[in-house]
Amino acid sequence: MGEQRQGRLFAYAALLAAQARAAASYRASFVVELTTNLGATAMDVLTVVVLFRPAPRVGGFTLAQALLMVSLASCAFVVADICVGNIDRLQTYVRAGTLDAVLLRPLGVLAQLMLMDLPLRKALRLVLALVVLGVALHANPIVWTPARLALLVTAPLFGAVFFGSIFVLSASLAFWWVDSGELGSAFTYGGRDFASYPVTVFEGWFRALFAYGLGFAFVAYQPALALLGLTDPLGLPPWAGYVSPLVALIVAGVAALAWRAGIRQYRSTGS
Amino acid sequence: MDGQDARVPTISPRRPFRGVATTFGALVWAGFRRWASYRQATMAGSFTNIVFGFLRCYVLLAVAAATVNGRPAGYDETQLVTYVWVGQGLLTVVALLGWSELSDRIRSGEVTVDLLRPVHPVVSYLAPDLGRALHRMMTRFVPPVLVGALVFDLYVPGRWWTVPLFAVSVVLAVVISFGCRFLVNATAFWLHDARGPVMLWTLAGGALAGLYFPLRLLPHGLAVLLWVGTPFPGMLQTPLDVLTERDPPALQAGLVGLQVVWAGALLAACAAVQRRAERRLVAQGG
């Protein structure tokens, strides 16, 4: 039993090492990708800064407060993207038949797909997101309590679980609908953008669906309110900032069910 | 073989214009037909464009509501709404977010086949790309604009020439985008793998072309620098500013003129790079 587990770990390590070697052999390209990824997070933050230029408050929040939200969302998203972001290639693997090879190996399907493309190039993004988080924490007057310190750690972590689940959910679509194309991006990248702004910016059924129906308000907006000690203009109680773990675990459960159902009903495209 | 059978219409100064136009037209049509076969992916893509449309629209409306005169960067609310939804429609028409067909062909070596064709390689990629843009104009442009018109108040142009000028501006935007994509992909002739440059292009395209926010929100000098010094605004910001009549008539036409300059310069650069690359391919003995 223990030996088997060790063997499996060895196999995962071999997959990872192969990817590291592949990345190292195209060094120039790797460096460009590293900096581009850094730029991607920088753009998210810069967009918020630019949008706040003409107005001192947008949606009732200052730039400093908005920065806290975008950095929390960014940290959560980048961690999820590094861990499971590659899953959105699933439809390519289904179409090309690569998934069959993956299914034949005696290893976890999800784990293999995660390791099939080493996301080291995304690492710098996390560093930048953390730097912006530091700046945002410095720019806002926050009264630190043990609960808030705990929130600062749990919010990005469970936000990452949340985004990771959304990645798996949207990729699972490919099991039923191979031509799902960019559909999943509406919820992965779209969800990230939604979570990066104060929820008060949005309106009507769109806000209701993304913020509360899908739960994106609990990634950054509600935790940021709790950290800042602000009351929610939209009327949720102060403890709403602390329920992100619960929301994340519910979504993770749904994603796990969808993934299992997808794998079970998967029929190879054949060739 | 009397040579008759092997005759192919070619683009050369000696051939009559009709032959040139026929070949070009056939290539455009081939590009159009190819994209028409991905119907489900087209629907899925439109859905995503629409979700992002709502996102960007609400954000900009919130900015407008918080701005003192209600006109951030000189756009009123209907102009901002139009900017967002027409932008979401144009996004895939101008293929702002990446294209790696040429670099894939370079990496696999298939690109050598392109050299055997009787059509100049730049033309043989440009024509199908125009066909692709036409197809996207008919499928991907309409849904976001329709949703935007149903849910929000769109801006109705007041000058009679705005819509035809917008059409011209969109065609130029496609050519500019094609020129940039061709050049980015052509780096694979030297780098063997253009994944990095293509990613860089996607990132710069979104930010500098005016997708994430209207470039007019930037400090004035920076916006002017982007317009004159880079081709990016010519791919999205210019057509959108033309349609929303953001500027007085002279500037409106001037921005399209700037697009003409960039389109010409980029096509010339493509031809030059192609020549260099061909020499390099021969040098490699491939």
HADDOCK unambig.tbl for C-alpha pairs under 7 A between the chains (distance, minus, plus):
assign (segid A and resid 29 and name CA) (segid B and resid 195 and name CA) 6.95 0.50 0.50
assign (segid A and resid 29 and name CA) (segid B and resid 196 and name CA) 5.12 0.50 0.50
assign (segid A and resid 32 and name CA) (segid B and resid 196 and name CA) 5.18 0.50 0.50
assign (segid A and resid 33 and name CA) (segid B and resid 196 and name CA) 4.98 0.50 0.50
assign (segid A and resid 36 and name CA) (segid B and resid 199 and name CA) 6.69 0.50 0.50
assign (segid A and resid 36 and name CA) (segid B and resid 200 and name CA) 5.54 0.50 0.50
assign (segid A and resid 40 and name CA) (segid B and resid 203 and name CA) 6.52 0.50 0.50
assign (segid A and resid 47 and name CA) (segid B and resid 212 and name CA) 6.73 0.50 0.50
assign (segid A and resid 47 and name CA) (segid B and resid 213 and name CA) 7.00 0.50 0.50
assign (segid A and resid 50 and name CA) (segid B and resid 217 and name CA) 6.59 0.50 0.50
assign (segid A and resid 50 and name CA) (segid B and resid 218 and name CA) 6.65 0.50 0.50
assign (segid A and resid 51 and name CA) (segid B and resid 63 and name CA) 6.83 0.50 0.50
assign (segid A and resid 54 and name CA) (segid B and resid 67 and name CA) 5.94 0.50 0.50
assign (segid A and resid 54 and name CA) (segid B and resid 72 and name CA) 5.93 0.50 0.50
assign (segid A and resid 55 and name CA) (segid B and resid 63 and name CA) 6.53 0.50 0.50
assign (segid A and resid 55 and name CA) (segid B and resid 66 and name CA) 5.54 0.50 0.50
assign (segid A and resid 55 and name CA) (segid B and resid 67 and name CA) 4.82 0.50 0.50
assign (segid A and resid 57 and name CA) (segid B and resid 66 and name CA) 6.39 0.50 0.50
assign (segid A and resid 58 and name CA) (segid B and resid 62 and name CA) 6.05 0.50 0.50
assign (segid A and resid 58 and name CA) (segid B and resid 63 and name CA) 5.61 0.50 0.50
assign (segid A and resid 58 and name CA) (segid B and resid 66 and name CA) 5.74 0.50 0.50
assign (segid A and resid 59 and name CA) (segid B and resid 62 and name CA) 5.94 0.50 0.50
assign (segid A and resid 179 and name CA) (segid B and resid 40 and name CA) 5.91 0.50 0.50
assign (segid A and resid 179 and name CA) (segid B and resid 41 and name CA) 5.27 0.50 0.50
assign (segid A and resid 180 and name CA) (segid B and resid 40 and name CA) 6.96 0.50 0.50
assign (segid A and resid 180 and name CA) (segid B and resid 41 and name CA) 5.76 0.50 0.50
assign (segid A and resid 180 and name CA) (segid B and resid 44 and name CA) 5.84 0.50 0.50
assign (segid A and resid 181 and name CA) (segid B and resid 41 and name CA) 4.92 0.50 0.50
assign (segid A and resid 181 and name CA) (segid B and resid 44 and name CA) 5.96 0.50 0.50
assign (segid A and resid 181 and name CA) (segid B and resid 45 and name CA) 6.41 0.50 0.50
assign (segid A and resid 182 and name CA) (segid B and resid 44 and name CA) 6.16 0.50 0.50
assign (segid A and resid 182 and name CA) (segid B and resid 45 and name CA) 5.25 0.50 0.50
assign (segid A and resid 182 and name CA) (segid B and resid 48 and name CA) 6.61 0.50 0.50
assign (segid A and resid 183 and name CA) (segid B and resid 44 and name CA) 4.89 0.50 0.50
assign (segid A and resid 183 and name CA) (segid B and resid 45 and name CA) 5.95 0.50 0.50
assign (segid A and resid 183 and name CA) (segid B and resid 47 and name CA) 6.67 0.50 0.50
assign (segid A and resid 183 and name CA) (segid B and resid 48 and name CA) 5.56 0.50 0.50
assign (segid A and resid 185 and name CA) (segid B and resid 48 and name CA) 6.70 0.50 0.50
assign (segid A and resid 186 and name CA) (segid B and resid 48 and name CA) 4.71 0.50 0.50
assign (segid A and resid 186 and name CA) (segid B and resid 51 and name CA) 6.12 0.50 0.50
assign (segid A and resid 186 and name CA) (segid B and resid 52 and name CA) 6.97 0.50 0.50
assign (segid A and resid 190 and name CA) (segid B and resid 52 and name CA) 6.30 0.50 0.50
assign (segid A and resid 194 and name CA) (segid B and resid 55 and name CA) 6.77 0.50 0.50
assign (segid A and resid 201 and name CA) (segid B and resid 58 and name CA) 6.36 0.50 0.50
assign (segid A and resid 201 and name CA) (segid B and resid 59 and name CA) 5.79 0.50 0.50
assign (segid A and resid 201 and name CA) (segid B and resid 62 and name CA) 5.55 0.50 0.50
assign (segid A and resid 202 and name CA) (segid B and resid 58 and name CA) 5.32 0.50 0.50
assign (segid A and resid 202 and name CA) (segid B and resid 59 and name CA) 6.78 0.50 0.50
